[in-house]
Amino acid sequence: MADQDARSGEDKRPTEIPALRWEEPPEGPVLVLLDQTRLPAEEVELVCTDASALVEAIRSLAVRGAPLLGIAGAYGVALAAVRGFEVEEAAAALAGARPTAVNLTVGVRRAQAAHQEALARTGDTRQAAAAALAAARALHREDAEASARMAAHGLALLDELLPAGGHRVLTHCNSGSLVSGGEGTAFAVALAAHRSGRLRRLWVDETRPLLQGARLTAYEAARNDMAYTLLTDNAAGSLFAAGEVDAVLVGADRIAADGSVANKVGSYPLAVLARYHHVPFIVVAPVTTVDPDTPDGASIEVEQRPGYEVTEVTAPQVPVTGAGGGIPVAPLGTQAYNPAFDVTPPELVTAIVTEEGAVSPVTAAALAELCARSRQVTIS
Ligand SMILES: CSC[C@@H](O)[C@@H](O)C(=O)COP(=O)(O)O
C-alpha cells in the first residue's frame, strides 16, 4: 500500500529530501520515496508499506534510474521480510518490475540472498529480515561511496581529454542524486566539474517522452546553481555542429560484457553525433551496472513502454484528459514506438567510468579486468 504525503517542500533542496529512505514509525517500517513523477512541480513523498506498492512505484517511474532501482529493490525485499510477507514472491515481483536496469535484479538478489542465508543459519524469520535490511543498507551506503569515486575518476578523465578546461558537457536523461544513494553517476561528474570551477555549461537534453532531463536534471542543476541550458533532444545535432559540446556524459542501465551500453533512448544518436564531431562520449556507471551474464548489446532486453507516453503529454499540475491520463498530441488511436532505452555499441563509447576507474578503449577484456578488481562483480 502506498500513501501520498504532500509535504510543503518549498525550502527544501533535493539533496535534503532523499530520493528514498527507510523509516520505522510505530505503525511499522516503511520505504519513503520522493515521487519523481511529480517533480519539478512539487516534492511529494510516497510511503510504501509493502512490496507491491513499491513494484507499482517502480513501474510508474516514481522511483527510477538504475542505481536507485537496485537500492529500492533491496529495501523492497527487506520490507516484505519485516512485514511478514512471502519474501521469494516479493523478490520475483520486484526483480520483474522493469527489465533493462540490471541493478534492480542485483539489488533484489543481494537482499534475498542475505535473507535466505540468515534463515538457513538461524531458522529465525526476524533475524532473516534484519539480514535483508542490513544488505539493503549496505548497498545504499556503497552506492553513495561509488558515486563519489565515479565523480572523481570522471573529472580526472575530463581534464585529461579536455586539457583546455571550461568544459561544456551534454547530458541525457537524469543521472544525479535522484538515481543514487549519493550524487549520481554522469551528473555527479558534471557537478564535480562545476564545484571545481571547470564546468562552463551543462547542456541538458529534455529526454522525450517522459522529460527526465527537463523535469529532473534541470531541477537538480538549478538547485546546485550550475550553468545549464535545456534543449530539445532533436536540437543536439545543431549544438554539435556549432562546436558547442566538448563531451557527452551519460549513465547506463546495463552494460553488456562486450561493453555495449543500454541507456535512456536517445543516447545512441548522441554517441553517433559525438563520433562524427570527434567529441568524447563517456558513460559513467557503477560496477553493478556491468552484467557479465549479458554477452552483447543484442542480448539486452529493452523495455517497451506504453504508446500513450508518446501520443499524450503529461506534466505535473496539468489537467488530464487522455486515455493515459495526459493531453493528446496525436490523433486518437495513433500507434507509437516507445522503447525506454537504446543500445550504444562499445566502439562508439570513448570510456566507461566506474568507481574502480575508467576503461578506455572499451573492450571486453578491459571491462572484465576492471570488474575483477571489484568485490561486487566478477566476469569469468
Ligand atoms: C544512473 S543513471 C543511468 C540510467 O538509469 C538513466 O540514464 C536512465 O536511463 C534512467 O531511465 P528511467 O527510465 O528514467 O529509469
The ligand as an ORCA input file, in Angstrom:
! r2SCAN-3c Opt
* xyz 0 1
  C      22.339      6.271    -13.255
  S      21.572      6.970    -14.429
  C      21.553      5.784    -15.716
  C      20.235      5.498    -16.200
  O      19.496      4.790    -15.237
  C      19.471      6.725    -16.684
  O      20.238      7.417    -17.623
  C      18.210      6.246    -17.287
  O      18.205      5.879    -18.441
  C      17.037      6.162    -16.423
  O      15.900      5.744    -17.117
  P      14.498      5.743    -16.380
  O      13.582      5.163    -17.407
  O      14.175      7.157    -16.036
  O      14.650      4.858    -15.177
*
